[in-house]
Amino acid sequence: MRFIFIALCASACLGARGAEVELFGVGARSCEEYAESRRDADPVLMAIYASWLTGYISGYNVYASSRSPKAAGEVTVQQLLAHIDRYCGQRPASTFQAGADDLIGSMAKRR
């Protein structure tokens, strides 16, 4: 089971580099849908987005642990979501996952 999760996360991370991947969960939703959820301030839906994002980042860190700098570190979930807010505000047609990839790229560059 753990291998399948890691393989799915690795596959999703590699998808940001050009290959077509099938996304699961809220990562497949558009930035516009995410922004609407943010405006509605639905605590359950925001917990789902936050959980998906932190799981995605954790999966990236497991996959990239021997290949490149890890993403995130000593940041709060609110700081992570603030980055997604900025990304999605500029790209409403993009996906939540694309915003997560942008976040990972920016965090990895800082480390």
Legacy VTK file of the C-alpha trace (Angstrom):
# vtk DataFile Version 3.0
C-alpha trace
ASCII
DATASET POLYDATA
POINTS 111 float
0.000 0.000 0.000
2.790 2.425 0.905
4.532 1.687 -2.401
1.357 2.468 -4.348
0.976 5.817 -2.557
4.599 6.743 -3.226
4.283 5.663 -6.848
1.156 7.795 -7.295
2.822 10.823 -5.719
5.957 10.350 -7.762
3.872 10.003 -10.896
2.008 13.203 -10.085
5.240 15.082 -9.434
6.698 13.874 -12.701
3.537 15.016 -14.450
4.512 18.591 -13.790
7.480 18.055 -16.054
5.432 17.423 -19.152
3.909 13.950 -19.073
0.141 13.564 -18.912
-1.033 12.115 -15.582
-4.402 11.323 -14.094
-5.027 13.377 -10.981
-7.107 12.279 -8.035
-8.923 14.359 -5.451
-9.022 18.124 -5.261
-5.706 18.420 -7.090
-7.660 17.993 -10.305
-9.956 20.918 -9.511
-9.409 24.264 -11.171
-7.906 27.228 -9.409
-11.220 28.963 -9.922
-13.013 26.212 -7.974
-10.392 26.456 -5.232
-10.817 30.243 -5.034
-14.593 29.845 -4.728
-14.109 27.398 -1.859
-11.695 29.831 -0.215
-14.224 32.680 -0.524
-16.998 30.491 0.890
-14.701 29.665 3.831
-16.108 26.150 4.105
-13.955 24.620 6.875
-14.506 21.040 5.711
-13.577 21.766 2.111
-10.565 23.843 3.148
-9.398 20.961 5.363
-9.660 18.673 2.332
-7.566 21.063 0.209
-4.999 21.461 2.999
-4.811 17.711 3.532
-4.363 17.036 -0.183
-1.658 19.717 -0.421
0.341 18.511 2.568
0.059 14.915 1.384
1.225 15.919 -2.089
4.206 17.798 -0.650
5.017 14.852 1.627
4.881 12.509 -1.354
7.219 14.801 -3.265
9.638 14.876 -0.329
9.692 11.075 -0.150
10.238 10.796 -3.902
12.829 13.573 -4.092
14.683 12.786 -0.868
17.756 11.516 -2.664
17.407 13.566 -5.859
16.756 17.202 -4.980
16.010 19.573 -2.118
12.904 18.837 -0.119
9.956 21.202 -0.317
8.357 22.962 2.631
10.026 22.697 5.969
9.209 25.041 8.793
6.095 26.624 7.312
2.456 26.562 8.301
-0.385 25.205 6.234
-1.720 28.768 6.025
1.574 29.897 4.451
1.355 27.061 1.941
-2.232 27.967 1.065
-1.276 31.654 0.747
1.110 30.665 -2.045
-1.676 28.708 -3.735
-3.960 31.736 -3.319
-1.471 33.912 -5.218
-0.860 31.296 -7.903
-4.540 30.588 -8.460
-5.450 34.280 -8.383
-3.263 34.763 -11.454
-4.244 31.502 -13.206
-7.917 30.639 -12.574
-8.011 28.062 -15.378
-5.028 26.157 -13.989
-5.371 23.239 -11.558
-4.824 23.150 -7.817
-2.096 20.574 -8.514
-0.284 23.008 -10.807
-0.309 25.499 -7.946
1.122 22.803 -5.668
3.886 22.120 -8.196
4.671 25.840 -8.348
4.808 25.910 -4.553
7.136 22.917 -4.442
9.399 24.543 -7.030
9.610 27.783 -5.095
10.193 26.034 -1.759
12.880 23.736 -3.173
14.738 26.727 -4.661
14.928 28.382 -1.234
16.515 25.391 0.477
LINES 1 112
111 0 1 2 3 4 5 6 7 8 9 10 11 12 13 14 15 16 17 18 19 20 21 22 23 24 25 26 27 28 29 30 31 32 33 34 35 36 37 38 39 40 41 42 43 44 45 46 47 48 49 50 51 52 53 54 55 56 57 58 59 60 61 62 63 64 65 66 67 68 69 70 71 72 73 74 75 76 77 78 79 80 81 82 83 84 85 86 87 88 89 90 91 92 93 94 95 96 97 98 99 100 101 102 103 104 105 106 107 108 109 110
